[in-house]
Structures are given as C-alpha cells and as structure tokens.
Amino acid sequence: MPGTAPDRFCVGIDDMIILPLVLIAFLARTLFQAALFIVLFASNLVFVLFLRVVTSPLRVAVGAGDGIAWLIKRLAVLPLSAAERDAWHGLVDRRWSRLRQLMSHEAVATTAQGLLHGGLSWAFRKCEALSPRAALLVIAGVMLWLPLSAAISIALHTVLLAHAASLPAWMQLLHPVATIIAKSKLAVLPAYPAAWPQARKHPWVQTAFRRLDRVAARDAVRKTAHRYRQTRKALRWVVA
C-alpha cells in the first residue's frame, strides 16, 4: 500500500527476486566506489609523475646553475677590494637564490596546482554560462570520450607494438601520445560536475526525474530500497 511505512514491509515471495537484486546493487555500488578510488589515485599518481618529469630537467639546471654561480663568484679574484668582493658575492647569492627557489620542486608543484585550480575554476565559470542544451551536450561528450579515449590509446599501443619491426623507429614516439590520449579523460572529468547544474534544467532531464519519482513511489521499489538499507546495515554489523 502507498501509505505503508518503510519499516513495515513483510517477507513475501517477491523477496526471492528483490534480495538478489539488492545484492547485485550493493556489489555494483562497492565496485563503483573502488573504481572511483582507483581513478582518484591514478589522477594523483599522474600528477606526481608529471611533476617528476617537469622537475627532472630543472634539477640538472639547478646543478649547472650552482656551478655557474660558483664560477661567477670566483671571478671576484680580479683586482677588487674586499668590500667590493663581498658585495659581488652577496649579489650573486641573492640573485641565484631567488632563481633557485623558482626552479625548486615545491615551487613547480605550487605553480602546477595553481594552474589546475585555475583551470577548474575556468571550467566551472564557462559551464555556468552554458544553456541547458549545451551543458547536456558537454556531459554527453564527456561520457563518450571516456571509453573512446581508452579504446584509441589501447589500439595505438597495440599497433605500435605489433608492427614495431616494420614501422619506422620514430613512430615509437607515438607511445607518449597514446598515453596522453588515455590520461586526457582525467582532464575532462571535471566538466561533468561543472555542467550538471545547467544540464539538469533541460526538459528531458526534468522529465526523466519526474518519471523516476513515479517509479520510486511504487511499493516494489520502496521495498527494494528498504531491503537494500537492511542489507547495508547487516553487512556493516558483520564487518564491525
């Protein structure tokens, strides 16, 4: 009955169908959470690797800069007074120290994070100005690019490895291109939450919400949701 409280559902023959569906839904939710954790971990790992790749040449430049700074200070052996030599050393140390800080790993990480946050803020501002139809198209494009980028990357890696002996050697440089294509999904993912507030205003989305509300109001769906909550509580009790 529609007025039945959610905690008064009785055991019935329909539970033979509901309980397997509940277990499948719980397993799907767990797998989704695991996949989300993996995606977040992978994005952090990619960011760290990106910083390492960027800062590796900078470490070499810092080492070379230390040697050049030492050599420049040694030029102070020219006929200069002690005060002029100290002023020369102080000037070189100040200029090189300031430049060295800009080339440090921490400075590069801060700059990269600032660019990332700035890019996210730009994406949210742009998506807020979209029409509901355009925002829905953005979300559709993001959802399409996720499997498409993976397929393109896997296909390109496979072709390059399978024909490595016959292809020109320079074509093996396309492996990084394939990797960038695969990781590009992490760059477009923020467009989904950015465009969703506008996309949900689209008449199609509003119609889908109303139909889902009507489906959710049915006794069978409410009972399934109740069994799902019972299963989650039971599993938490078992784990605890």
N, C-alpha and C positions, 0 to 999 in steps of 0.2 A: 504494500500500500504506500502511496506517496507520503502519507503522514507518519510512517513508521520511523522511529528514532534509529540512528545508525548503529546503536549498540544492542539492538533487539532482533537482529536477523537470526533466524533459526537455521539449524542444519537441515539441508534438503538435498534432493537428488541432483540439483543444479551445482552443488559443491564439487561433484565429480568433474565438472568442466571448469569451474571457477578456480579451484585450487591449482591445477596445472598451469592455468593462465597466470595466476598470481606468482607462481614460482618462476615462470618464464620472464614476467615483467621485472621481478626482483633481480634475476640474473642479468637481464638487459641493463637495468639501472646500474648494477655493480660494474659491468663491463664498460658502460659509458663513463662512469667515474674514473675507472682505471685508464681508459683511453684519454680522458681529459688530463689526468695527471701526467701521462706519458707525453702528451702534446706540450704541456707547460714545461715539463722537464727538458724536452727536446729544444723548445724555444730558448730556455735559459742556457742550455749547452751550446746551441748555435751562437748565441750572443757572446758567450765566453770565448768560443773558438774564433769568432770574428775579431774580438779584441786581441787575441793572441796573434792572429795573422797580421793585424794592423800594427801592433806594437813591436813585432819582431824586427822589422827594418829600423824602427825607431831606437831599439836597443843598440843596434850596430851604429846608428848615427850618434847616439849619446856617447858610446865608447870612442868613436872618432872625434867627437866634439871635445871630450876630456883631453885627448891627446893634442888637439889643436890649441885648446885653451892653455895647456901646459907649455906648448911651444911658443905661443904668443907672449906668455909671461916671461919666458926665458929671453925673449928679445930685449927685455929690460936691462940686459947686461951692457947695452950701449951706454955711451957716456952720459949718464943721468945721475942726478943727485939721489940720496937715499929717500927723501920726501917724494920726489917725482917717481921713483921706482915703486914706493908703497902706493902712491895714488894710481899708478898704472896697474898694479896687481889688484887693487880694490875695484877698479873699473872693470877689468876683465872678469873678476869673480862675480860681480853683481850682474853684469850682462849675461854671462854664461849660466849663472844660477837661475836667472829668470827664464831663459830659454830652455834650460834643462827641465824645469818644472812643467813647462808647457808640453814637453815631449814625454813626460812620465806616463806610466800605465794608469795611474789614478786620474790624471788629467784627461787622457783619452777616453777612459771609461765614463767620466763625468760628462764629457762632450757628447759621447755617443748616446748616453741616457737622455741628455737634454734634447738631442735631435729626435730620439724615439718618442719622447713625451710630446715634443712639438709636433711631430707627425701625427700622433694620435689625436692631439687637440685639433689639428687642422682637419683631420678626417671627420671628427665629430661636428665641427662647425660647418663643414661642407654638407654633411648628411642632414643636419638640422634644417638646411635651406632647401632640401630636395622636396619635390612633390611626392605624395604617397605612391604614385605610379612609378616614378623614377627610383624611389627608395626600394620598392618591391623588386624592380629590375636589378638593382645593385645586389640585393640579397640572393636573388636567383643566380646572378653571375658568380657570386662568391661560392655558393653551393655547387655550381657546375665546375668551377675551377679547381676545387679540392680534389676530386677524383681525376680530372683531366690532367692537372699538373703532375700527379703521381704517375699516370699512365705514360705521359710524354717522357718523363725522366727515366722510368724503367725501360721504355722502348729504346731510348737513345743510348743508355748504358749498355743494353743488351746488344744492339747493333755494333757499337764500337768494340766491344769485347769479342763478339763472334767473328768480326772481319778485321781484327787487329793486324793480321799478317798481310792482308791485301790492301788495306786503306793506307793513305799517306800518313806518315808519322805525326804530322802536325794536327791531324784530325783527332788525335787522342786528347788534345787540349779542350775538346768539347765536353769532356767529363765534368770539369768545373761548371760549364754552362748547364749541363743536365742537373747538377746538384743545386745550382741557384734556382732553376725552374722548380725543383722539388720543394725547396725551402721557401719559395715565394708564397706558398699557402699560409705561412705564418704571418706574412705581411698583409694579406688581405683579410685575415680572420677578424681584425678589429672593425672592419666595415659592417659586419653583421650586427653587433650591438649598437653601432653608431646609426645605422639606417633603420633599425627596428621601430623606434618611436614614431617615425613618419610612415613606415610601411603598414603598421597596424591600423592606420586611419583609412587604408584603402577599402572600398566597398566589398571586395572579395574576401579580405581578411575579416572584416566585421561580420559578413555573412557566415563565414566558417566558424567564428566564435559563437554566434547565436545557435548554429546547429550543434556545436559541441556542448553548449549549455543544455540543450534539449536532450541530447544523448546522455549527458552526465546526470540528468534528473531521473532517469529510468531506474527502477528498483534493481534490475540486474547489474547495472553499472555501479550503483551505490553499494550494493552488496559486495561486488568485486573489490571496490576501494576499501571497504571495511575489512574484508579478508586480507587484503594487502597490508593494512595497518597492523592487524593482528599478527601476521607472519613476521613483519619487521620487528615488532616488539618481542616476539618469541625468540627470534634469532639474536637480537641484542641481549636478551636474558641468558641465552645459551653461551654466547661469546663472553659475557661478563662473568 
